[in-house]
Amino acid sequence: MMIETFRKSEGNHVKIRGWLIVICLCVVFAKTISIQAAAKLPTPTLVSATASGTNKITIKWKKVSGASGYRVYRRTDSDGWITVKTISGNTKWSYLDTNLSAGTKYYYKVRAYQKKGQTTSWSAFNKEPITAITGLTTPALVSAKHLNKNTVQVKWKKVVNAKGYVIYRKNENSWKKVAVVRSGNTVIWNDTGASSGKNVYTVRAYTVFENSYKYSSYVSTGITSDIYKAGAVVPTVTPMPTSTPIPTVTPIPTATPTAVPEPTITPIPDTKPILQTKWEGKTALVIGDSQSVVEKWQLKLVEILGLKFQTHAMGGMTLLQCMDGNGAEFAPLSLEDVAGKDLVILYAGYNNANSSFVGNVGDCYPQQDTVAGQTQYAINRIREYITITNNEKCEIVIITPHCAGRNPYMNFGGEEKNGSYASYKETADIMECVANANGIPCYNAYRNSGINESNYSVYARNTYYPDAPYPNVPDCLHLSDTGYFYLGTKISEWLANIQ
């Protein structure tokens, strides 16, 4: 009921104005009720996200009563939320997302909407997204060649987003696992248990999703090695580290591959290590550049200390890139890399020499992009990951560059300087200073390894590269097999004394 509080002398037009006010209030009230009702549209319940192949994921959700349609949203670990599909009608409660990237984890949310006239109301977002990971592409097999009578070198092409690879050799009519490579960037492996005749191999890539391993398919026909011929010229390829063959494994069926046993870290030989120390039976993560990616010096960790290892390395990486990756081929250091390790060995800095300024103790990237700053940044990142993974037992050590000589890519060596940038000597010394300031043991390979210009003929690779900037300069940066094993021995003996 309207209460008339106006004077009669004001006339009927006052009454009309009062009624108009009441009508407006009713309209506003009605719209408020409508909005409140619309806000009660339930959020769709997510049912499943299922990947098929390398580029498709199907998302399913439960029907929302009263909905006029749905909108599907997607994001990845590197990109924010985007709208991928708006579905009209309330008869379809699934969506097939296509043209996705292989080996990538995707997150999805779904909102319901309701249209009444010109008004569209929306449900809330899901509190937690639903996830799925697309399949990895199949590793392309490149070659299988004898290096000697009982060693075949197997090569394949890198698989994007792979965490590692599983290698199989065909025995009679079934596949048997012979090795696991725990790096997505390593695409070469030596089988030291091969026969001198033809050997057939295949490779599967793997990644990790929700605490389980996901495997790619494999080339069912495999790749067949050559036949070893005594006296034949063997390719001068330095052998890569081998993994002890696993004698009893479930063969892969000739049709659809079955789940492969969880990848393992480089096994310790059955023989006892040369030195009995606290490292026996423990596992180390080696972080580094081209000096570590070939996994040669690390073999002495196994032989001398009984220390298993996993490698996170790629050629050309600076201290910073060893942590953050290079945005293309080399992935950043991950929590998975650090989790469960007993020791982290940071062995890098070669690519900071003659390209970064020395800096001072107290520097830290990104405020100071110096050798000191990048070293401190790397220490901070490793410590952060140790804490996040509740792995406080894990220790850290640092190894500096040795006295490297000139090479086809950098015509500076030893104490020589490229302008104002740090020399190898300055790089090693400032890394040691930063390590000492953080209470971290440091092996200054420049001062203590004994490798220098007087013995490059023995310890350095001394190879020429015609396509490099300095093709007439021999490679005295990277080491020969003798050099790697010598340096690995020195590092292992130093580690043996750490209590």
Disulfide bonds with the S-S distance in Angstrom:
none
